[in-house]
Amino acid sequence: MQQINPLELSQWLSDTSRPNPLLLDVREATEYEICHIDGSQLVSMNTIPSRFNELDDEATIVVICHHGMRSYQVASFLERQGFANVINLNGGIARWAEEVDLTMARY
């Protein structure tokens, strides 16, 4: 399982020389409303089994949750479904708020 930390992801997103990954946020809608990374797409973890076919299996996907556990499970599931370029955000949105966006709401 590939992992990326928030600082690495932030640098990637600001690097105009490479395409941005799909930011797949797998938290619940209420969590997403509190805070999220701009440009992320919400697909709650419990809907992934019925909605993963909506995702581009050729895309690089960074999976995001609160602390990195749900996203790890979803990333593993996507890999088992044949997605080759799946990366887990290590530490999740909580670590992003601590290291990248210090103004982000926390819960």
C-alpha positions in Angstrom: 0.0 0.0 0.0 1.4 3.3 -1.0 1.3 6.1 1.6 1.7 9.8 1.3 2.1 12.4 4.1 0.2 15.7 4.1 3.3 17.8 3.3 4.1 15.6 0.3 0.5 15.8 -0.9 0.5 19.6 -0.5 3.7 19.9 -2.6 2.2 17.6 -5.2 -1.0 19.7 -5.4 0.9 22.9 -5.8 3.3 21.4 -8.5 1.9 22.6 -11.8 4.2 20.3 -13.7 2.4 17.2 -12.8 -1.3 16.3 -12.9 -3.2 16.3 -9.6 -4.5 13.0 -8.2 -8.2 12.4 -7.6 -8.7 13.2 -3.9 -11.2 10.7 -2.7 -12.6 11.6 0.7 -14.3 8.6 2.3 -15.7 10.2 5.5 -19.3 10.9 6.1 -21.0 14.0 4.7 -21.2 15.6 8.2 -17.5 15.2 8.6 -16.8 16.6 5.1 -19.0 19.7 5.9 -16.8 20.5 8.9 -13.6 20.4 6.8 -12.1 19.0 3.6 -9.3 19.5 1.2 -10.3 21.7 -1.7 -11.0 19.7 -4.8 -11.7 16.5 -3.0 -14.6 14.3 -4.0 -16.8 12.8 -1.2 -17.8 9.1 -1.6 -18.5 7.8 1.9 -16.8 4.6 2.9 -20.0 2.7 3.2 -21.0 3.5 -0.4 -17.6 2.5 -2.0 -18.6 -1.1 -2.7 -21.5 0.1 -4.8 -19.9 3.2 -6.3 -16.2 2.3 -7.0 -17.1 1.6 -10.6 -17.7 5.4 -11.0 -14.0 6.0 -10.4 -11.4 6.0 -13.1 -9.2 2.9 -12.5 -6.4 4.5 -14.5 -6.3 7.6 -12.3 -4.0 8.2 -9.4 -6.3 8.3 -6.3 -5.3 9.6 -2.9 -7.8 8.3 -0.4 -8.6 10.6 2.6 -10.4 10.1 5.9 -10.1 11.5 9.4 -7.0 9.7 10.7 -6.0 7.4 7.9 -7.7 4.1 9.0 -10.8 4.1 6.9 -8.9 5.5 3.9 -6.4 2.6 4.3 -9.2 0.1 4.2 -10.8 1.7 1.1 -7.4 2.0 -0.6 -6.9 -1.7 0.0 -10.4 -2.5 -1.3 -9.7 -0.5 -4.5 -6.4 -2.3 -5.0 -8.2 -5.6 -4.8 -10.6 -4.3 -7.5 -7.7 -3.7 -9.8 -6.9 0.0 -9.2 -3.2 0.3 -9.6 -2.5 3.8 -8.5 -4.0 4.2 -5.0 -2.4 6.1 -2.2 -3.5 6.5 1.4 -3.1 9.9 3.1 -1.2 9.0 6.2 -2.7 10.6 9.2 -5.8 11.8 7.3 -7.4 15.2 7.4 -6.5 15.6 11.1 -2.7 15.5 10.2 -3.4 17.8 7.2 -4.9 20.3 9.6 -1.8 20.1 11.9 0.8 20.3 9.1 -0.6 22.0 6.1 -3.7 24.1 6.7 -3.5 25.3 10.3 -6.7 27.3 9.9 -8.8 24.2 9.0 -11.6 23.3 11.4 -10.9 20.2 13.5 -13.1 17.7 15.1 
